[in-house]
Amino acid sequence: MGLAHSRVTAQGQISVPAAVRRKLGIGPGAVLEWEDRGNQVLVRRAGRFTSEDVHGALFHGRPPQPRTVEEMKEGVRRHIKARHARG
């Protein structure tokens, strides 16, 4: 997919280009997440996590230790619950 463009309306709305919608598998009512990464903003479909997100949830910044599949699943569950907790 090449570079896609959107125009911002006076109300701050944008259209997501069709190629991007297809790639992300999104349609009407889909929720997008916007993440500030310094001089970049990452936009992704809500509920999708990067390998960095999963690694952080499992290892809390420490070098990886051997884990069982159940321990890994529990780490992912805790991360998702914390990330989507209502405050």
N, C-alpha and C positions, 0 to 999 in steps of 0.2 A: 504494500500500500504506500503510495506516495504521500507527500505532505498534504494535509487537508486543512481547509480554512472555514471559519465561522465568523459571522458578523454579530456583534453585541447590539441588542436593541436599546432604546432609551430606558426601558424597564429593567435592563440587565439580563435579559434572556438571550440564549443562543440556540442555534439549531445544531444538532450533532449530525455530521455528514453521514450519508447512507453507508459508505464503506466502513466507517468507524462503528456504526450501529451493528452491522453484520459481524464484524470482527469481535466485538464485545458480547454479541448475542443479546442486545437490549432492544426493547420496544417501548410502547406507551406505558407509563407508570414505573419504569425501571428507575432505580436509585443509583446515582453516581457518587463516588467519594472523591474529594479534592484534597490532595496532600501537598503542603508547602515543603519544598526541599531546597530552601535557600533561593537560588536564582532560577529554579524550575518549579513547576506545579505539575504533579502527577494526577491524572484523572483515570479512575478505574471503576468498573462495575462493583458496587458494594457486595461484600461477601467473598471477594476473591482476595487472596493473600499472596504476597511475594515470598520467595524462599527466605528472605531476611526476616519477615514477620514470623514465619514458622520457626526458624532457628532461634530467634529471640524468645519465643514462647516456650520452647523446649529447654533452652540452655541458659537463659537469663544473662547472656553476655560471656559466660564461662566457656572454656574449651569443651567440646562434646565429651560426655561420658557414656559408656555403654548403657543402653536403655532397652527395656522390653517394648514390644509393640503396644501393650496396654499403657505403659508409662508415657509413651509418645502420644497416644490418643488422649490421655488425660491432660497432658500439657497443652495440646491443641484446644481441648474443651475449655480449659481455664482461660486461655488467651481470648478465645471468641467470647466467652461470657463476660470477661472484664472489658473487652473492647466495646461491647454492645450494651453494657449495663447503663441503666438510666440513673442519672445522678441527681 
